[in-house]
């Protein structure tokens, strides 16, 4: 009789073809089998009354911008693990040559993650376009375009340039038509998806100039300026290019009715599109939330938009959920008005709970839809499936165990991250991750890190043929 490493007993297990009540047997970091028995093992985890889902994969995380990557990897992967997330994808942002800087960043963080990780490469100039093949050869098989950056609103904080230099890197960039075209063309030839931040910067700039001249302020003004129309314009323009060059697009952070409608229209025209939304577009609206801390690009919208995005998940029109987590602190973040406040806020610790509390417990989506958008689709789109993304024999034993009944008031301090605030602070959410396993090892339990620093590894990705 073999002795297995771990058996998770008595939980409801969400498998690709339904929910079963089986014990999950884990050996050498992989799922070995599902059974009604309890085979001999080194460790038994009793998960009675709980639900086991595939470890959550967050495809959209900014860390290494407001603290050096070595530090950020520790703090933010802790938040991820506590939040039930077993893999994070860093939205790597630099204007430097990837040939010069990629290895430095990878080695600087390689011993400091609690969860597995991968990267997307942002492209800001022609040199980087020429290095896209180099990125693919080094396991980065997805690229990001910021259509919101140009003219007078092209300023953004890059990731801290050198992993050992601890200073902000504010840079001005111009993501123009020529660059977008070249990235799409190159990505298509490499069979890689392009992640699109879809906001038309000309529209946004004109709106912002007008609003500032009238001394307008607040989150609703922010939403009016960075309008859903500006998203729809950008979506339309980039989809035309994607069809011309047969490129697959992945729209990040979609949270408005208009953007969603435009995407469906472009899909009807034959564009290959994946769509991501974020937890804040499922919970926060300018109707109810007025704290500057919820400033984000694209902005939080209305209560109607929130309902529409939930419906879009229910109708399987949204493929993934990413947090767009930004690991900043309030002294830097909060300004005197909406214009001087920085965009972006942390979301890793609360993402799964928002889906459980507002989605599952309010019967808006099913558990299999939850698993699809938090793990399976994400793994498939970014070339990690079937090692990640579902619980099946020989897959990595990345497992998040959730308690749908657990009710808790959000306290930022619970997540042990770099940020000192949370936009959901004091909200009561029902449904929380209580145990997180990475390749069979328990890494977080009841809001405490129990894993070993450095146990998170870089994820091997393959090119998804489509
Ligand atoms: Zn982002």
Boltz pocket constraint, residues with backbone or C-beta under 6 A from the ligand:
constraints:
  - pocket:
      binder: B
      contacts: [[A, 60], [A, 62], [A, 91], [A, 324]]
      max_distance: 6.0
